[in-house]
Amino acid sequence: MWLVVGLGNPGNQYVGTRHNVGFDVVDEIARRGNESFRRSWRFPATLAEVSESGEKALLCKPRTFMNRSGLAVGPLLRKKGFALADLIVIVDDTELPCGRIRIRRRGGSGGHNGLKSIIAALGTEEFARIRVGVGGKPGARAMVDHVLSRFSPDEKKEIAAAVERAAEAVWDIGKDGFEQAMNRYNG
């Protein structure tokens, strides 16, 4: 079983923002599996369990804000008995063009505060992630304003396709392994 964590911020004011693309991907996985998220009373997260073609995943959306994602992921990973090799974190990436995805088996935070929090909580960078490109910050706009902004109409089409591809990539990792999934999705 995989632990698939989509990063984002809780609250309606953040729905549809660049920073919530991780939530969008796990929402898509749950939708395809006809499952809904339920609030956990043990962990600061909402959870859904899904399966496809014999693979199972526990989907997680931390109820902490992005910068404190590790407070949900660390305890969930340990208390549910997941190994680091079972963890996939889905995160927005301003360094990738809008709509591109990149799968990595491990790596640093890349300056992403949600990943920094998870790395601090786990004490390691040795976990997989799927980065979804949300486009770089335009001009003099502050990064926080950029990641909390919504997509333009043209970008919405690109990001919708990326969300679908990232949802498929989760199952392809389980079915075909990381190497084949990276070859298929990393562009």
N, C-alpha and C positions, 0 to 999 in steps of 0.2 A: 504494500500500500504506500502511496505517495502522500506527502504533506505538501500541498500546493497553496502558497500564500500569495495573495494579491495585495499589493500595497496601495494605500490611499488614505484619505481623511474621511472620518465619519461626518455625517450631516448633509442635509439637502443642498446647502450652499456650495458644496464641493462636487456635486454630481455633474458629470460632463466636463470636468476640468482636466487639464493635461496630467496633473499629479495623480488622478484617480484611474488611470488606465489599467493599473494592476487589478483594481476592483472590477473594472469592466470585463477583463479577461476571465476572472473566476466566476463572475455573473453569467458569462456566456457558456462556460463549461457546465454550470449548474442548470442553466436553461435547457441545454441540449440533453442533459440527463434527467429532465423533468423533476428536479429537486429544488428546494428553497432553503435559504439560509435561516438558521435558528440561532438565537442568542445563547451563548454558553454562559452558565452561571459559575463555572470553575475558572474560566479564562476570559480576559478582556477581548473577546472576539465573537464574531458570528461564524458558524460552521455549517457545512453541508457535506454529506458523504455521497459520492457518485461512483459509478463504474461504467466501463466500456470495454467490450471485447476481452473480458476476463481481468482487466486492470482495474484497480480501485484507487480512489484518491479521497483524502479528507481535504476539503477546500476551506480556506481560512481568510477572513477579512478582519484584521485587527480593529478593535474599537478605540484603540489609542490613536493619537494623531501620528502622522507620518514619522516625525522625529523620535517617537517612542515605540516604534513597531517591535523592537526587541523585547519589550515587556510582555507582549502577547506570544511571540514566536518562541522565545527561550523556554518558558514553562510548558507550553504546549508540546514542544518537541520532546522534552525530557519526561514529562508525566504520562504522555501517550506512548512512550517507548519507541519513537522514531529515531533512526540513525541519521547522521548528517547526509549520508548518501541518498536518503529518501526525501530530502527537502528540495523543493523548487520554489524560488521566490520570483514573482513577476512584478516588474518595476518599470516606471517611465524613464526615458533617457533623452536628455536634451542634446546629447552629442550625436545622436542618430537622426537622420532625416525623418520627417513625419511619415509614419506608415511602415518603416523598416523594422524588422525584429532581428535580434542577435541572441543566440543561446551560448552560454558559457558554463563549464563545469565548476568553475571556481573563479575567484578574482577579488580585487579590491572594491571599495565603495564607489569609485569614480566620482567622489564628491557628493554622492546622494545620501542625504541624512537618514532616510529609512534604512538603507543598507548599512550605514555606519552603526545605527542602533542595534541591528540584528547581529552584526559582527561583534560588537561589544558584548551583547548578551550571550552569544555562543562561544566567544573567545577564539574564533577562527573565521577565516574567509573561505573555508573548504565546503562550500555548498553551491548548488547550481542556481542559475538565474536565467530568466528570459527577459531581456531588455526590449522594450517597445519604444521606438523612436517617436518623439513628440515634437521634434523640430527645435532648433537652437533659438536662443533668445534674440529677438530682433532689436537692433539699435541700442539705445541707452536704457531700455526698459530693465528694471531690476529683475533678477532671476526669480524671486518669490512672486512677483506680479505675473511673470511669464508662466510659471508652472501652475498657478492658480487661475489662469485665464482659460477660456473655452476655445474650442477649435473654430476656425473659419469654415464657411460652407464647403469649400474645396477640401480642406483638411479633414472634415468629418467623413467624407467618402474614404479617404486613405486610411484613417484611423479605424473605421469600421471593418475594413478588410484586414488590417493588421490584428485587430482583436480576434477575428475569426481564425486567422493563421496561427496566432499564439495559442488559442484554445486547442487547435488541432495538434500543435507541436507538443503540448503536454502529453497527449496520448501516444504520439509517435516516439517520444523519448522512452516511454515504458515499453512500447512494442518493438522498436527497432534499435534502441540504444542511443546514447548521446552522439556518437560520431556520425551516424547516418542522419540523425535529426539536424545536427549542425550543418552538415553538407547540404541538406534539403532547404533549410530556412535561413541560414546566415547569408546575407547578400551584400 
